[in-house]
């Protein structure tokens, strides 16, 4: 099979991590896998910066990665959708003649369907009037359209309204690679390795440092613990984002925040397991631009659950459909904001057995959300029925 993305490998965007993890998941499910994507000048620069591509994404080397360049000016200016790339990718895939294609993008998917290659597309888009939608609608009844995968029932309903056959839509949460997490980590050794203090209680956030991710809520909460032995650690973000939030932290007078910057995906589990508490706040007063808060799949939550570390999250629908309050995570009323997060931190800090019990329950629960399990479901629900 071939997996393809209408984007750039490598990149810092979540969809590229999704695609690489799906490639790994299909390979772990017994498929012969090749990933096809665009090679651009920006991708080359990112690769030079991050080093080993597979370490960056936290995947193994047992599937093939093919990056196709375009030889025109857009090689330097267009990290995605460079002129000529889709024709090149489609011709390459047609010559390979795979049993099926799994695409995270509409254009290559559309071309593969037209080239009579059984194809599945995954999309998390909620801008349903985008021109790409016309491409999907055009092939919705095509015999080589094998199915559509998305992450939320609300998205499925909108696609059904637009004519996509309901029996061809599969709703699946995102996944996690639980093999990256040590079963019984030595927290002291991890902290020494990562340069984190042994004596502090560490509340950690991992992910993009976008304002929509509740970073200012974390900083405001940190300011409430100014005289405590609590250290707030933020893992992720580019240099500009880190400097921006450092400045905001200084404005709040925070001396108990440490920014670790962007980390390769294979290193993230070590940070999660070195912490005492994991934070996942959402600010409902904010206009979300980097995701749809009502229809996202909580990829970060699955990573947190895999770590065996207690979780504090804002209580929103996309979270409480996965975990329950005081059972797998401590869920804070959205109206409580930083004061609610503060109270939750104090509770878990003072009653470690409560956090341990929640974390162990979360670790058990997350086993159904592995990338391998996700890919096996796609094979069973979409690929195999297509060939029957």
C-alpha positions as CSV (number, residue, x, y, z in Angstrom):
1,X,0.0,0.0,0.0
2,X,1.0,3.6,-0.4
3,X,0.3,6.4,2.1
4,X,0.5,9.9,0.7
5,X,0.1,13.4,2.1
6,X,-0.5,16.6,0.1
7,X,2.1,18.3,2.3
8,X,5.7,18.4,3.3
9,X,7.8,15.8,5.1
10,X,9.3,16.8,7.4
11,X,7.2,19.6,8.9
12,X,6.2,20.7,12.4
13,X,2.5,20.4,11.6
14,X,0.4,17.8,13.4
15,X,-1.0,16.3,10.2
16,X,2.5,15.2,9.1
17,X,2.9,13.4,12.4
18,X,-0.5,11.8,11.9
19,X,0.6,10.5,8.5
20,X,3.9,9.1,9.7
21,X,2.3,7.4,12.6
22,X,-0.3,5.9,10.3
23,X,2.4,4.6,8.1
24,X,4.0,2.9,11.1
25,X,0.6,1.6,12.2
26,X,-0.2,0.0,8.8
27,X,3.3,-1.5,8.8
28,X,2.8,-2.9,12.3
29,X,-0.5,-4.4,11.0
30,X,1.4,-6.4,8.4
31,X,1.1,-4.2,5.4
32,X,4.0,-3.4,3.0
33,X,4.1,0.4,3.2
34,X,5.6,3.2,1.2
35,X,5.0,6.8,2.2
36,X,5.0,9.4,-0.7
37,X,5.3,13.1,-0.1
38,X,6.7,16.3,-1.6
39,X,10.3,17.3,-1.2
40,X,10.8,21.1,-0.9
41,X,13.6,23.4,0.0
42,X,11.8,24.2,3.3
43,X,11.7,20.5,4.0
44,X,15.4,20.1,3.4
45,X,16.1,23.0,5.8
46,X,13.9,21.5,8.5
47,X,15.5,18.1,8.1
48,X,19.0,19.6,8.5
49,X,17.8,21.3,11.7
50,X,16.0,18.3,13.3
51,X,18.5,15.6,12.2
52,X,17.3,12.0,11.8
53,X,13.8,12.0,10.1
54,X,12.6,8.9,11.8
55,X,13.7,10.0,15.3
56,X,11.9,13.3,14.6
57,X,8.7,11.5,14.1
58,X,9.3,8.6,16.4
59,X,8.9,5.9,13.8
60,X,11.0,2.8,12.9
61,X,12.9,2.3,9.6
62,X,10.9,-0.7,8.4
63,X,8.8,1.2,5.8
64,X,9.9,3.2,2.8
65,X,9.8,6.9,2.5
66,X,9.8,8.5,-1.0
67,X,10.1,12.3,-1.3
68,X,9.5,13.7,-4.7
69,X,11.0,17.0,-5.7
70,X,9.7,19.4,-8.4
71,X,12.2,21.1,-10.6
72,X,10.9,24.6,-10.8
73,X,11.0,27.8,-8.7
74,X,8.2,26.5,-6.5
75,X,10.6,24.0,-5.1
76,X,12.0,26.9,-3.1
77,X,8.8,28.8,-2.4
78,X,6.0,26.2,-1.9
79,X,6.5,23.6,0.8
80,X,3.1,22.2,-0.2
81,X,1.2,22.0,-3.5
82,X,4.1,23.1,-5.6
83,X,3.2,23.3,-9.3
84,X,3.7,19.9,-11.0
85,X,4.0,17.9,-7.8
86,X,0.6,16.2,-7.9
87,X,1.0,15.1,-11.5
88,X,4.4,13.7,-10.5
89,X,3.1,12.0,-7.4
90,X,0.1,10.6,-9.3
91,X,2.3,9.2,-12.1
92,X,4.7,7.7,-9.6
93,X,1.8,6.0,-7.6
94,X,0.2,4.7,-10.8
95,X,3.4,3.1,-11.9
96,X,3.8,1.4,-8.5
97,X,0.2,0.0,-8.9
98,X,-0.5,-0.5,-5.1
99,X,-3.4,-2.5,-3.8
100,X,-4.8,0.6,-2.3
101,X,-3.8,4.2,-1.4
102,X,-4.4,5.9,1.9
103,X,-4.2,9.7,1.4
104,X,-4.1,12.6,3.9
105,X,-5.1,15.1,1.3
106,X,-7.7,15.5,-1.5
107,X,-5.7,16.2,-4.6
108,X,-3.6,13.0,-4.8
109,X,-6.5,11.0,-3.6
110,X,-8.7,12.4,-6.4
111,X,-6.0,11.7,-9.0
112,X,-5.6,8.1,-7.7
113,X,-9.3,7.4,-7.9
114,X,-9.4,8.8,-11.4
115,X,-6.4,6.5,-12.2
116,X,-8.5,3.5,-11.0
117,X,-6.6,2.9,-7.8
118,X,-8.7,1.9,-4.8
119,X,-8.2,4.9,-2.4
120,X,-9.2,6.1,1.1
121,X,-8.9,9.7,2.1
122,X,-8.5,10.9,5.7
123,X,-9.6,14.5,6.5
124,X,-10.2,16.5,9.6
125,X,-11.4,19.6,7.7
126,X,-14.4,21.5,8.9
127,X,-14.4,24.2,6.2
128,X,-16.9,22.2,4.2
129,X,-17.3,24.7,1.4
130,X,-13.6,24.5,0.5
131,X,-12.9,23.8,-3.2
132,X,-11.4,20.5,-2.2
133,X,-14.9,19.4,-1.2
134,X,-15.9,19.6,-4.9
135,X,-13.2,17.1,-5.7
136,X,-14.5,14.7,-3.1
137,X,-18.1,15.1,-4.1
138,X,-17.2,14.5,-7.8
139,X,-15.8,11.0,-6.9
140,X,-18.2,10.0,-4.1
141,X,-19.9,7.4,-6.2
142,X,-16.8,6.3,-8.1
143,X,-16.1,2.6,-7.9
144,X,-12.5,3.3,-6.8
145,X,-13.5,5.5,-3.9
146,X,-13.0,3.0,-1.0
147,X,-13.8,5.3,1.9
148,X,-13.3,8.4,4.0
149,X,-11.8,8.4,7.6
150,X,-12.4,11.3,10.0
151,X,-12.2,12.0,13.7
152,X,-15.6,13.1,14.9
153,X,-19.3,12.3,14.4
154,X,-20.0,16.0,13.8
155,X,-17.7,16.0,10.8
156,X,-19.2,12.7,9.5
157,X,-22.7,14.3,9.6
158,X,-21.6,17.2,7.5
159,X,-20.0,15.0,4.9
160,X,-23.2,12.9,4.7
161,X,-25.2,16.0,4.2
162,X,-23.0,16.8,1.2
163,X,-23.7,13.4,-0.4
164,X,-20.9,11.1,0.8
165,X,-22.3,7.6,1.4
166,X,-22.6,7.0,5.1
167,X,-21.4,3.5,4.9
168,X,-18.1,4.7,3.4
169,X,-17.3,7.0,6.3
170,X,-15.4,5.7,9.3
171,X,-15.0,7.8,12.5
172,X,-11.9,7.0,14.5
173,X,-10.0,8.9,17.2
174,X,-6.4,9.7,16.6
175,X,-3.8,7.3,18.1
176,X,-0.7,6.8,20.1
177,X,2.4,4.6,19.9
178,X,2.5,3.1,23.4
179,X,5.8,1.3,22.6
180,X,7.6,4.6,23.0
181,X,6.8,4.6,26.8
182,X,8.8,2.8,29.4
183,X,6.6,0.4,31.4
184,X,8.2,1.3,34.8
185,X,10.3,4.4,34.2
186,X,13.0,5.6,36.7
187,X,11.8,9.1,37.2
188,X,15.1,10.2,38.9
189,X,17.1,8.9,36.0
190,X,14.9,10.6,33.5
191,X,15.2,13.9,35.2
192,X,18.9,13.7,35.4
193,X,19.0,12.9,31.7
194,X,16.7,15.8,30.8
195,X,18.3,18.3,33.1
196,X,15.2,18.6,35.3
197,X,15.4,19.2,39.1
198,X,14.9,16.2,41.4
199,X,13.4,18.1,44.3
200,X,10.7,20.0,42.5
201,X,7.1,18.9,41.8
202,X,6.9,19.3,38.0
203,X,3.7,20.2,36.2
204,X,4.3,19.8,32.4
205,X,2.7,20.8,29.2
206,X,3.8,19.3,25.9
207,X,2.7,20.5,22.5
208,X,2.5,23.5,20.2
209,X,2.8,26.9,22.0
210,X,-0.2,28.4,20.3
211,X,-2.3,30.8,22.3
212,X,-5.3,28.6,21.6
213,X,-3.6,25.7,23.5
214,X,-4.1,27.5,26.8
215,X,-0.5,28.6,27.3
216,X,-1.4,31.9,28.9
217,X,-3.6,29.9,31.3
218,X,-0.6,27.9,32.3
219,X,1.5,31.0,32.9
220,X,-1.3,32.6,35.0
221,X,-1.5,29.4,37.0
222,X,2.2,29.3,37.5
223,X,2.0,32.9,38.9
224,X,-0.3,31.6,41.6
225,X,2.5,29.2,42.9
226,X,5.3,31.9,43.1
227,X,6.4,30.7,46.5
228,X,5.9,27.0,46.1
229,X,8.3,24.2,45.1
230,X,6.4,23.7,41.9
231,X,8.1,24.0,38.5
232,X,6.1,24.4,35.3
233,X,7.8,22.9,32.3
234,X,6.6,23.6,28.7
235,X,7.9,21.3,26.0
236,X,7.4,22.4,22.4
237,X,7.2,25.5,20.3
238,X,9.6,27.2,17.9
239,X,12.1,29.9,19.0
240,X,9.8,32.8,18.3
241,X,7.0,31.2,20.3
242,X,9.3,30.4,23.2
243,X,10.6,34.0,23.4
244,X,7.1,35.4,23.2
245,X,5.8,33.3,26.1
246,X,9.0,33.9,28.1
247,X,8.2,37.6,27.8
248,X,4.6,37.0,29.0
249,X,5.9,35.0,31.9
250,X,8.2,37.8,32.9
251,X,5.2,40.2,32.8
252,X,3.4,38.0,35.3
253,X,6.5,37.8,37.4
254,X,6.9,34.0,37.0
255,X,10.2,32.5,38.1
256,X,9.0,29.0,38.1
257,X,8.6,28.3,34.4
258,X,11.1,26.5,32.2
259,X,10.8,26.3,28.4
260,X,12.4,23.3,26.8
261,X,11.6,24.2,23.2
262,X,10.8,21.7,20.4
263,X,11.8,18.1,21.0
264,X,12.0,15.2,18.7
265,X,8.9,13.0,18.9
266,X,10.9,10.1,20.3
267,X,12.0,12.3,23.3
268,X,8.6,13.5,24.3
269,X,7.6,10.4,26.2
270,X,10.6,10.8,28.5
271,X,9.5,14.3,29.5
272,X,6.0,13.1,30.1
273,X,7.2,10.3,32.4
274,X,9.6,12.6,34.2
275,X,6.8,14.9,35.3
276,X,4.5,14.6,38.3
277,X,1.4,16.2,36.6
278,X,0.5,16.8,33.0
279,X,-1.5,19.9,31.9
280,X,-4.0,20.2,29.1
281,X,-5.9,23.4,29.5
282,X,-8.4,24.9,27.0
283,X,-9.6,28.5,27.1
284,X,-13.3,28.5,25.9
285,X,-13.3,32.3,25.7
286,X,-10.9,32.1,22.8
287,X,-11.6,31.9,19.1
288,X,-9.7,28.7,18.1
289,X,-7.9,28.9,14.7
290,X,-5.4,26.0,14.9
291,X,-8.2,23.4,15.5
292,X,-11.9,23.1,15.9
293,X,-12.3,22.5,19.6
294,X,-15.7,20.9,19.1
295,X,-14.6,18.3,16.6
296,X,-10.9,17.6,17.3
297,X,-9.4,14.3,18.4
298,X,-7.3,14.7,21.5
299,X,-4.0,13.3,20.2
300,X,-2.2,14.9,23.2
301,X,-4.5,13.2,25.6
302,X,-3.6,9.8,24.3
303,X,0.1,10.6,24.7
304,X,-0.5,11.8,28.2
305,X,-2.5,8.7,29.1
306,X,0.3,6.4,27.8
307,X,2.8,8.0,30.2
308,X,1.3,6.8,33.4
309,X,1.5,10.4,34.8
310,X,-1.6,12.1,36.3
311,X,-3.5,14.4,34.0
312,X,-5.3,17.7,34.6
313,X,-7.5,18.9,31.7
314,X,-10.3,21.4,31.1
315,X,-13.6,19.5,31.0
316,X,-14.8,19.7,27.4
317,X,-16.7,17.2,25.3
318,X,-13.8,16.0,23.2
319,X,-12.0,15.1,26.4
320,X,-14.7,13.8,28.6
321,X,-15.9,11.4,25.9
322,X,-12.5,9.6,26.4
323,X,-11.8,10.0,30.2
324,X,-13.9,10.5,33.2
325,X,-13.4,12.9,36.1
326,X,-11.3,11.5,38.9
327,X,-11.2,8.1,37.1
328,X,-8.6,8.6,34.3
329,X,-8.0,12.4,34.7
330,X,-8.9,15.4,36.8
331,X,-11.3,17.5,34.7
332,X,-11.6,21.2,35.6
333,X,-14.7,23.3,35.0
334,X,-14.0,25.6,32.0
335,X,-15.4,28.5,34.0
336,X,-12.8,28.0,36.8
337,X,-9.9,28.7,34.5
338,X,-6.5,29.1,36.4
339,X,-8.1,28.9,39.9
340,X,-9.6,25.5,39.0
341,X,-6.3,24.3,37.6
342,X,-4.5,25.5,40.8
343,X,-6.9,23.6,43.0
344,X,-6.4,20.4,40.9
345,X,-2.7,20.7,41.1
346,X,-2.8,21.1,44.9
347,X,-5.1,18.1,45.2
348,X,-2.9,15.8,43.1
349,X,0.3,17.1,44.8
350,X,-1.1,16.5,48.3
351,X,-2.8,13.2,47.5
352,X,-0.4,11.2,45.3
353,X,-2.4,8.0,45.5
354,X,-5.4,9.7,43.8
355,X,-3.2,10.7,40.9
356,X,-1.5,7.3,40.7
357,X,-4.9,5.5,40.6
358,X,-6.1,7.8,37.8
359,X,-2.9,7.4,35.8
360,X,-3.0,3.6,36.0
361,X,-6.6,3.6,34.8
362,X,-5.8,6.0,32.0
363,X,-2.9,3.7,31.0
364,X,-5.2,0.7,30.7
365,X,-7.8,2.7,28.8
366,X,-5.5,4.1,26.2
367,X,-4.6,0.6,24.8
368,X,-7.6,0.8,22.5
369,X,-6.3,3.9,20.9
370,X,-3.0,2.7,19.4
371,X,-2.1,3.6,15.8
372,X,-1.9,-0.1,15.1
373,X,-5.4,-0.7,16.4
374,X,-6.6,2.3,14.3
375,X,-5.0,1.0,11.1
376,X,-6.4,-2.5,11.7
377,X,-9.9,-1.1,12.0
378,X,-9.5,0.7,8.7
379,X,-8.3,-2.5,7.1
380,X,-11.2,-4.4,8.6
381,X,-14.0,-1.8,8.0
382,X,-13.0,-0.3,4.7
383,X,-10.2,-2.2,2.8
384,X,-11.4,-5.8,3.2
385,X,-15.1,-5.0,2.5
386,X,-14.0,-3.2,-0.7
387,X,-12.4,-6.3,-2.1
388,X,-15.3,-8.6,-1.1
